[in-house]
Amino acid sequence: MLKDTRYVRNTLVHNKKLMLRWGQSQSFYVETGLEHVVQWGGNSYSKGNLPNSLSDYWNVIRGQEGIQLETINALGNHIGAYHLMFNFKQENQSLLFFMQHSFEDRSGRELDNWPDGLYGLFWKSKDPKQNVNCFIYEFYTTKTSLAHCTTMKMERF
């Protein structure tokens, strides 16, 4: 439960993360996963007590629709991200390519806003003689085409 001062008092938080790793070799492996966070429940100044029962929690976990005022959206405020990482390791250095695709609604969850997201490269050396022993490059894009955005429609999460 969030206890700080906010418009919706006593907001609840649900967080889950699932990561999978493929590859037996220490020299190369792939990691992928999903992270999902939801703010839900509490007491709103304008709408009163928001759903916070055990059955509501089950709907939060599954992203089901909310109260009558929220039937077009899922119950609560959902955010999350897909993660994908390719790891290459040698004795004295490692290289990591990564991608993170954030979502806040069904269109993002279903990758309708592809290629929006965070892309990066991380290189690290264990050689103490080098002047530079690590380097990271990150690129974040939110350039979903305008034509695509105008055709998006509201759907249930």
Residue frames as qw, qx, qy, qz and C-alpha x, y, z in Angstrom:
[[0.000, 0.889, 0.458, 0.000, 0.00, 0.00, 0.00],
 [0.382, 0.402, -0.025, 0.832, 1.25, 3.46, -0.87],
 [0.368, -0.676, -0.524, 0.365, 1.01, 5.73, 2.16],
 [0.274, -0.122, 0.046, 0.953, 2.31, 9.04, 0.78],
 [0.290, 0.591, 0.322, -0.680, -0.01, 11.98, 0.10],
 [0.081, 0.009, 0.737, 0.671, -1.73, 11.50, -3.24],
 [0.472, -0.042, -0.202, -0.857, -5.09, 12.14, -4.93],
 [0.848, -0.181, -0.404, -0.291, -6.17, 8.51, -4.40],
 [0.340, -0.619, 0.594, -0.385, -5.37, 7.61, -0.79],
 [0.664, -0.235, 0.688, -0.174, -4.24, 4.09, 0.27],
 [0.701, 0.519, -0.353, -0.339, -3.48, 3.01, -3.29],
 [0.862, -0.227, 0.449, 0.053, -2.44, -0.64, -3.60],
 [0.276, 0.694, -0.583, -0.321, 0.44, -1.87, -5.79],
 [0.942, 0.039, 0.332, 0.002, 0.85, -5.19, -7.59],
 [0.187, 0.770, -0.560, -0.241, 4.23, -6.01, -9.17],
 [0.917, -0.035, 0.394, 0.057, 5.39, -9.12, -11.00],
 [0.233, 0.751, -0.548, -0.286, 8.44, -9.95, -13.08],
 [0.932, 0.031, 0.359, 0.030, 9.23, -13.10, -15.01],
 [0.191, 0.773, -0.544, -0.264, 12.64, -13.57, -16.62],
 [0.972, 0.082, 0.216, 0.032, 13.85, -16.60, -18.62],
 [0.079, -0.749, 0.590, 0.291, 17.41, -17.45, -19.60],
 [0.950, 0.303, 0.073, -0.031, 18.42, -19.69, -22.52],
 [0.527, 0.687, -0.451, 0.217, 21.89, -21.03, -22.96],
 [0.895, -0.399, -0.095, 0.175, 24.12, -23.36, -21.00],
 [0.685, 0.276, -0.085, 0.669, 27.30, -21.70, -22.16],
 [0.340, -0.719, -0.199, 0.572, 28.85, -18.89, -20.14],
 [0.316, -0.150, 0.379, 0.857, 30.06, -17.38, -23.44],
 [0.247, -0.125, -0.396, -0.876, 26.59, -16.74, -24.90],
 [0.004, -0.430, -0.875, 0.222, 23.07, -16.69, -23.53],
 [0.166, -0.421, -0.365, -0.814, 19.76, -14.91, -24.10],
 [0.030, -0.330, -0.718, 0.612, 17.51, -13.46, -21.42],
 [0.210, -0.362, -0.444, -0.792, 13.94, -12.38, -21.98],
 [0.166, -0.362, -0.792, 0.464, 11.08, -11.44, -19.74],
 [0.186, -0.670, -0.434, -0.573, 8.13, -9.35, -18.72],
 [0.188, -0.158, -0.554, 0.796, 7.63, -6.84, -15.93],
 [0.245, -0.596, -0.555, -0.526, 4.16, -5.64, -14.90],
 [0.155, -0.155, -0.537, 0.814, 3.21, -3.03, -12.25],
 [0.212, -0.611, -0.580, -0.495, -0.33, -1.92, -11.34],
 [0.063, -0.010, 0.465, -0.883, -1.62, 0.80, -9.02],
 [0.401, -0.387, -0.678, -0.479, -5.18, -0.01, -7.98],
 [0.479, -0.577, -0.638, 0.176, -7.77, 0.34, -5.24],
 [0.260, -0.042, -0.268, 0.927, -7.70, 3.05, -2.59],
 [0.031, 0.758, 0.573, -0.309, -10.03, 5.95, -1.91],
 [0.304, 0.345, 0.326, 0.826, -10.56, 8.67, -4.52],
 [0.046, 0.280, 0.316, -0.905, -11.73, 12.16, -3.53],
 [0.424, 0.198, -0.243, -0.850, -14.12, 12.26, -6.50],
 [0.654, 0.031, -0.631, -0.415, -15.16, 8.58, -6.89],
 [0.760, -0.470, 0.227, -0.388, -15.01, 7.28, -3.32],
 [0.615, -0.372, 0.694, 0.038, -13.76, 3.78, -2.50],
 [0.527, 0.495, -0.560, -0.405, -12.31, 2.03, -5.53],
 [0.964, -0.036, -0.203, -0.169, -12.51, -1.76, -6.01],
 [0.062, 0.656, -0.703, 0.267, -10.08, -3.54, -3.67],
 [0.879, -0.213, 0.294, -0.309, -11.47, -7.01, -2.93],
 [0.545, -0.303, 0.747, 0.230, -9.71, -10.32, -3.53],
 [0.635, 0.499, 0.572, 0.144, -11.71, -10.85, -6.74],
 [0.254, 0.962, -0.040, -0.089, -10.71, -7.33, -7.86],
 [0.331, -0.688, 0.600, 0.239, -7.08, -8.27, -7.20],
 [0.657, 0.108, 0.714, 0.218, -7.52, -11.31, -9.46],
 [0.492, 0.807, 0.321, 0.070, -8.82, -8.95, -12.18],
 [0.066, -0.931, 0.309, 0.183, -5.81, -6.65, -11.63],
 [0.539, -0.380, 0.699, 0.278, -3.39, -9.55, -12.12],
 [0.556, 0.318, 0.716, 0.277, -5.14, -10.56, -15.36],
 [0.074, -0.144, 0.275, 0.948, -5.72, -7.01, -16.65],
 [0.034, 0.553, 0.814, 0.175, -9.50, -7.35, -16.68],
 [0.036, -0.602, -0.241, -0.760, -11.89, -4.42, -16.98],
 [0.149, -0.003, -0.580, 0.801, -12.69, -2.23, -14.02],
 [0.156, 0.497, 0.625, -0.581, -15.63, -0.41, -12.50],
 [0.416, 0.731, 0.541, 0.025, -18.43, 1.06, -14.62],
 [0.078, 0.953, -0.089, -0.280, -16.55, 4.35, -15.01],
 [0.152, -0.646, 0.676, 0.319, -13.54, 2.41, -16.33],
 [0.861, 0.189, 0.453, -0.134, -15.13, -0.30, -18.50],
 [0.679, 0.718, -0.156, 0.003, -13.02, 0.68, -21.52],
 [0.226, 0.682, -0.634, 0.285, -9.81, 0.23, -19.53],
 [0.666, -0.082, -0.707, 0.224, -8.36, -2.35, -17.22],
 [0.578, -0.787, -0.211, -0.048, -8.92, -2.10, -13.49],
 [0.622, -0.621, 0.118, 0.463, -6.10, 0.09, -12.15],
 [0.264, 0.895, -0.300, -0.198, -3.16, 1.88, -13.75],
 [0.939, -0.019, 0.269, 0.215, -1.07, -0.73, -15.62],
 [0.268, 0.848, -0.438, -0.133, 2.50, -0.21, -16.82],
 [0.888, -0.207, 0.390, 0.129, 5.09, -2.74, -17.84],
 [0.228, 0.753, -0.530, -0.316, 7.88, -3.71, -20.16],
 [0.983, 0.167, 0.021, 0.072, 9.16, -6.57, -22.27],
 [0.266, -0.787, 0.520, 0.199, 12.89, -7.25, -21.92],
 [0.943, 0.308, 0.027, 0.123, 15.25, -8.96, -24.36],
 [0.207, -0.846, 0.474, 0.128, 19.04, -9.29, -23.86],
 [0.915, 0.327, -0.180, 0.152, 21.80, -11.03, -25.81],
 [0.467, -0.804, 0.365, 0.056, 24.93, -11.65, -23.72],
 [0.825, 0.435, -0.275, 0.233, 28.33, -12.46, -25.23],
 [0.512, -0.802, 0.308, -0.007, 31.16, -13.18, -22.76],
 [0.761, 0.417, -0.407, 0.287, 34.83, -13.93, -23.23],
 [0.720, -0.253, -0.411, 0.499, 37.57, -14.29, -20.66],
 [0.364, -0.185, -0.162, 0.899, 38.51, -10.58, -20.62],
 [0.197, 0.082, -0.086, -0.973, 35.43, -8.82, -21.94],
 [0.241, 0.454, 0.847, -0.135, 31.66, -8.99, -22.30],
 [0.134, -0.018, -0.356, -0.925, 29.11, -7.49, -24.67],
 [0.188, 0.449, 0.801, -0.349, 25.40, -7.06, -24.01],
 [0.156, -0.198, -0.448, -0.858, 22.74, -6.02, -26.56],
 [0.050, 0.378, 0.804, -0.457, 19.41, -5.16, -24.96],
 [0.208, -0.337, -0.447, -0.802, 15.91, -4.01, -25.83],
 [0.031, 0.341, 0.742, -0.576, 13.12, -2.88, -23.53],
 [0.161, -0.373, -0.546, -0.733, 9.62, -2.27, -24.91],
 [0.102, 0.146, 0.599, -0.781, 7.46, -0.37, -22.41],
 [0.215, -0.430, -0.697, -0.532, 3.67, -0.52, -22.44],
 [0.162, 0.022, 0.457, -0.874, 0.84, 1.24, -20.69],
 [0.683, 0.253, 0.223, -0.648, -2.18, -0.12, -22.52],
 [0.858, 0.195, 0.473, -0.041, -3.26, -2.87, -24.87],
 [0.618, 0.779, -0.109, 0.009, -1.67, -1.29, -27.97],
 [0.030, 0.768, -0.625, 0.137, 1.76, -1.31, -26.33],
 [0.661, -0.265, 0.677, -0.186, 1.29, -4.74, -24.81],
 [0.825, 0.367, 0.430, 0.004, 0.45, -6.12, -28.25],
 [0.516, -0.255, 0.403, 0.712, 3.41, -4.24, -29.84],
 [0.387, 0.791, 0.452, 0.144, 1.19, -1.99, -31.97],
 [0.006, -0.989, 0.119, 0.088, 3.63, 0.86, -31.26],
 [0.807, -0.166, 0.328, 0.463, 6.68, -1.09, -32.46],
 [0.762, 0.125, -0.454, 0.445, 9.58, -0.08, -32.69],
 [0.264, -0.807, 0.174, -0.499, 9.12, 2.29, -29.74],
 [0.897, -0.408, -0.132, 0.110, 11.36, 1.40, -26.84],
 [0.282, -0.843, 0.450, 0.088, 14.85, 1.42, -25.37],
 [0.925, 0.318, -0.118, 0.174, 17.73, -0.16, -27.28],
 [0.244, -0.890, 0.384, -0.024, 21.28, -0.43, -26.06],
 [0.829, 0.319, -0.372, 0.270, 24.75, -1.85, -26.13],
 [0.499, -0.807, 0.297, -0.103, 27.00, -2.39, -23.11],
 [0.791, 0.377, -0.397, 0.273, 30.66, -3.39, -23.40],
 [0.551, -0.780, 0.274, -0.112, 32.89, -4.19, -20.42],
 [0.685, 0.462, -0.509, 0.243, 36.57, -5.16, -20.28],
 [0.801, -0.592, -0.037, 0.081, 38.42, -6.81, -17.39],
 [0.729, 0.286, -0.095, 0.615, 41.80, -5.68, -18.73],
 [0.390, -0.805, -0.208, 0.395, 43.24, -3.27, -16.10],
 [0.471, -0.198, 0.301, 0.805, 45.68, -1.82, -18.67],
 [0.171, 0.574, 0.554, 0.578, 42.94, -0.20, -20.76],
 [0.021, 0.062, -0.186, 0.980, 42.04, 3.46, -20.21],
 [0.620, -0.066, -0.040, -0.781, 38.36, 2.72, -20.80],
 [0.068, -0.102, 0.985, -0.121, 36.98, -0.44, -19.21],
 [0.249, 0.492, 0.825, -0.122, 33.28, -0.06, -19.96],
 [0.121, 0.086, -0.311, -0.939, 30.99, 1.70, -22.41],
 [0.272, 0.485, 0.806, -0.203, 27.20, 1.94, -22.67],
 [0.132, 0.023, -0.368, -0.920, 25.10, 3.34, -25.50],
 [0.228, 0.463, 0.805, -0.292, 21.33, 3.67, -25.15],
 [0.128, -0.068, -0.425, -0.893, 18.79, 4.84, -27.70],
 [0.220, 0.428, 0.755, -0.446, 15.16, 5.52, -26.78],
 [0.098, -0.076, -0.505, -0.854, 12.52, 6.09, -29.42],
 [0.289, 0.464, 0.694, -0.470, 8.84, 6.98, -29.22],
 [0.180, 0.375, -0.368, -0.832, 8.33, 7.70, -32.91],
 [0.401, 0.378, 0.834, -0.007, 5.26, 5.61, -33.69],
 [0.134, 0.218, 0.497, 0.829, 3.96, 6.96, -37.00],
 [0.279, 0.152, 0.235, -0.918, 1.28, 9.64, -36.84],
 [0.592, 0.034, -0.508, -0.624, -0.91, 7.73, -39.32],
 [0.502, -0.116, -0.849, 0.118, -0.75, 4.71, -37.03],
 [0.070, -0.147, -0.603, 0.781, -1.60, 6.80, -33.97],
 [0.410, 0.086, -0.026, -0.907, -4.68, 8.31, -35.58],
 [0.677, -0.031, -0.580, -0.452, -6.10, 4.86, -36.33],
 [0.239, 0.026, -0.875, 0.420, -5.54, 3.48, -32.83],
 [0.543, -0.503, -0.313, -0.594, -8.69, 2.84, -30.86],
 [0.358, -0.436, 0.610, -0.557, -9.39, 2.33, -27.18],
 [0.765, -0.047, -0.606, -0.214, -9.69, -1.32, -26.22],
 [0.791, -0.584, 0.084, -0.158, -9.74, -3.36, -23.06],
 [0.063, -0.684, 0.724, -0.061, -6.34, -4.22, -21.61]]
